[in-house]
Amino acid sequence: MLKEDLTESPSLKEYFSEVFSECYQDVRKQASLETGLSLDTFPVDSPFTTDESLNQDYLPKQD
């Protein structure tokens, strides 16, 4: 699991932060392809922080 890898090698955390946005763009495109929804349906910037994305128990607040 990525979270465990980052704990074992703290120097990877900086790299993860650097590539997070790029990875999110890849996932955004994949989600669009898999769902058939327009790419514009998905936010351009990740609505989650790097820490939130690593937390399996994180649930976004409901408005």
C-alpha positions as CSV (number, residue, x, y, z in Angstrom):
1,M,0.0,0.0,0.0
2,L,1.3,3.5,-0.9
3,K,0.7,4.8,2.6
4,E,2.9,2.1,4.1
5,D,5.6,2.8,1.5
6,L,5.6,6.4,2.3
7,T,6.0,5.6,6.0
8,E,8.9,3.3,5.3
9,S,10.6,5.7,3.0
10,P,9.7,9.3,4.0
11,S,11.7,10.7,1.1
12,L,9.0,9.4,-1.2
13,K,6.4,11.7,0.3
14,E,7.9,14.7,-1.5
15,Y,7.9,12.8,-4.8
16,F,4.3,11.8,-4.2
17,S,3.3,15.5,-3.6
18,E,5.1,16.4,-6.8
19,V,3.3,13.9,-9.0
20,F,-0.1,14.0,-7.2
21,S,-1.7,16.5,-9.6
22,E,-0.4,14.7,-12.7
23,C,-1.7,11.4,-11.4
24,Y,-5.1,13.0,-10.6
25,Q,-5.3,14.2,-14.2
26,D,-4.7,10.6,-15.4
27,V,-7.4,9.3,-13.1
28,R,-9.8,12.0,-14.2
29,K,-9.4,11.0,-17.8
30,Q,-9.8,7.3,-16.9
31,A,-12.9,8.0,-14.9
32,S,-14.4,9.9,-17.9
33,L,-13.6,7.0,-20.2
34,E,-15.0,4.3,-17.8
35,T,-18.2,6.2,-17.0
36,G,-18.9,7.7,-20.4
37,L,-19.3,11.1,-18.7
38,S,-17.7,14.2,-20.1
39,L,-14.2,15.1,-18.8
40,D,-15.7,18.4,-17.6
41,T,-17.9,16.4,-15.1
42,F,-14.8,15.9,-13.0
43,P,-13.1,18.8,-11.2
44,V,-9.9,20.0,-12.9
45,D,-8.1,20.1,-9.6
46,S,-8.3,17.2,-7.1
47,P,-11.0,18.0,-4.4
48,F,-8.8,16.0,-2.0
49,T,-5.4,16.7,-0.4
50,T,-2.6,14.2,-0.6
51,D,-3.3,13.2,3.0
52,E,-7.0,12.7,2.4
53,S,-6.3,10.6,-0.6
54,L,-4.1,8.3,1.5
55,N,-6.6,7.9,4.3
56,Q,-8.8,4.9,3.7
57,D,-11.2,6.1,6.4
58,Y,-11.6,9.6,4.9
59,L,-15.1,10.6,3.9
60,P,-15.8,14.0,2.4
61,K,-18.2,16.3,4.3
62,Q,-21.7,16.3,2.9
63,D,-23.2,19.7,2.2
